Amino acid sequence: MGYAFDVIGSKDKAVAIIDSKIENEKQVAQDIMKQHKNVKSVLKKKSGRTGVYRIYSLKLVAGSRDTEVIHKEHGCFLKLDPKKVYFSPRESTERKRIAEKVKPKDSVLVMFSGIGPYAITIAKKHPKANIVAIEINLDAVIYAEKNIKLNKIKNIKNYCWDVREARYLGKFDRIIMPLPETAIEFLDSAFLSSKKGTVIHLYGISNEPKKFSDLRKKVKEMAKTFNIKYKIISDQKVLPYAPKMWKVRLDIKIL
Ligand SMILES: C[S@@+](CC[C@H](N)C(=O)[O-])C[C@H]1O[C@@H](n2cnc3c(N)ncnc32)[C@H](O)[C@@H]1O
């Protein structure tokens, strides 16, 4: 098959998502369903991710209208419907990297938490950590709540809020900001939830594959405006985003 597609779901029921540029969509959908017996629906992107919720507009090309699936990664079960919420199976390695950085008793704020993949991956690995997840899309928050139960997690509080309201929840050891397109605009909110020693995992888009100086510059400006002292302790190229652009992460320690 000369085209890429994402499969989300389990060995019993999955959906495949194909690119908007694919022309012979019916034939492609049939080929996918023939080769991947677990794929019960094929959806085609009608646009890139749009709006505050960062979801694709998706068209059903073949198979069932019921596109709710349970995806498994790192031993976690994640229920979702890609028509209603953001989810990317390609970010699973990054979630594992972050969970490995968390210390067992950390207080962790997951901003832009979606259906809960970061919070749940961390909670499974660190049952003594205190985790707060904040997400604005009610459908995603409802799935996150189901996923917390599905994975028998006891240490996540899940809020349907704008992350700007996080300031009322006190200070955290670690803050995760997985919204690469605009997380930088919310860095002031992360500062308000920080104390000396807090590590902020800030995601962004960079056109510099090594130093991410464009994003570093924006962090410097924000920190100056809010009189915050910080050090960037590590960075990570996460995934390709567009030609010559990458999803990247800066790990910012508050001094
Ligand atoms: C890139 S998605 C990441 C979701 C999830 N962390 C994941 O990895 O699957 C970003 C999420 O941020 C949410 N979001 C956007 N603006 C927000 C805001 N101001 N407050 C809370 N959530 C927001 C969107 O609805 C979306 O679910």
The ligand as an SDF file (V2000), in Angstrom:
LIG
                    3D

 27 29  0  0  0  0  0  0  0  0999 V2000
   -3.1280   18.5470   21.1030 C   0  0  0  0  0  0  0  0  0  0  0  0
   -4.5650   18.0890   22.0600 S   0  0  0  0  0  0  0  0  0  0  0  0
   -3.7970   17.0310   23.2740 C   0  0  0  0  0  0  0  0  0  0  0  0
   -4.7710   16.1700   24.0350 C   0  0  0  0  0  0  0  0  0  0  0  0
   -4.1110   15.1080   24.9100 C   0  0  0  0  0  0  0  0  0  0  0  0
   -3.1480   15.6800   25.8160 N   0  0  0  0  0  0  0  0  0  0  0  0
   -3.4890   14.0260   24.0920 C   0  0  0  0  0  0  0  0  0  0  0  0
   -2.2540   13.9400   24.0520 O   0  0  0  0  0  0  0  0  0  0  0  0
   -4.2250   13.2410   23.4790 O   0  0  0  0  0  0  0  0  0  0  0  0
   -4.8720   19.5800   22.9340 C   0  0  0  0  0  0  0  0  0  0  0  0
   -6.1140   19.5880   23.7830 C   0  0  0  0  0  0  0  0  0  0  0  0
   -6.1810   20.8510   24.4610 O   0  0  0  0  0  0  0  0  0  0  0  0
   -7.5370   21.2220   24.5990 C   0  0  0  0  0  0  0  0  0  0  0  0
   -7.5640   22.6660   24.8530 N   0  0  0  0  0  0  0  0  0  0  0  0
   -7.3410   23.6620   23.9560 C   0  0  0  0  0  0  0  0  0  0  0  0
   -7.3840   24.8660   24.5740 N   0  0  0  0  0  0  0  0  0  0  0  0
   -7.6300   24.6230   25.8850 C   0  0  0  0  0  0  0  0  0  0  0  0
   -7.7540   25.4700   27.0360 C   0  0  0  0  0  0  0  0  0  0  0  0
   -7.6610   26.7940   26.9480 N   0  0  0  0  0  0  0  0  0  0  0  0
   -7.9780   24.8880   28.2320 N   0  0  0  0  0  0  0  0  0  0  0  0
   -8.0860   23.5360   28.3370 C   0  0  0  0  0  0  0  0  0  0  0  0
   -7.9690   22.6860   27.2830 N   0  0  0  0  0  0  0  0  0  0  0  0
   -7.7440   23.2220   26.0770 C   0  0  0  0  0  0  0  0  0  0  0  0
   -8.1770   20.7540   23.3080 C   0  0  0  0  0  0  0  0  0  0  0  0
   -9.5720   20.5770   23.4480 O   0  0  0  0  0  0  0  0  0  0  0  0
   -7.4200   19.4300   23.0410 C   0  0  0  0  0  0  0  0  0  0  0  0
   -8.1250   18.3290   23.5550 O   0  0  0  0  0  0  0  0  0  0  0  0
  1  2  1  0
  2  3  1  0
  2 10  1  0
  3  4  1  0
  4  5  1  0
  5  6  1  0
  5  7  1  0
  7  8  2  0
  7  9  1  0
 10 11  1  0
 11 12  1  0
 11 26  1  0
 12 13  1  0
 13 14  1  0
 13 24  1  0
 14 15  1  0
 14 23  1  0
 15 16  2  0
 16 17  1  0
 17 18  1  0
 17 23  2  0
 18 19  1  0
 18 20  2  0
 20 21  1  0
 21 22  2  0
 22 23  1  0
 24 25  1  0
 24 26  1  0
 26 27  1  0
M  CHG  2   2   1   9  -1
M  END
$$$$
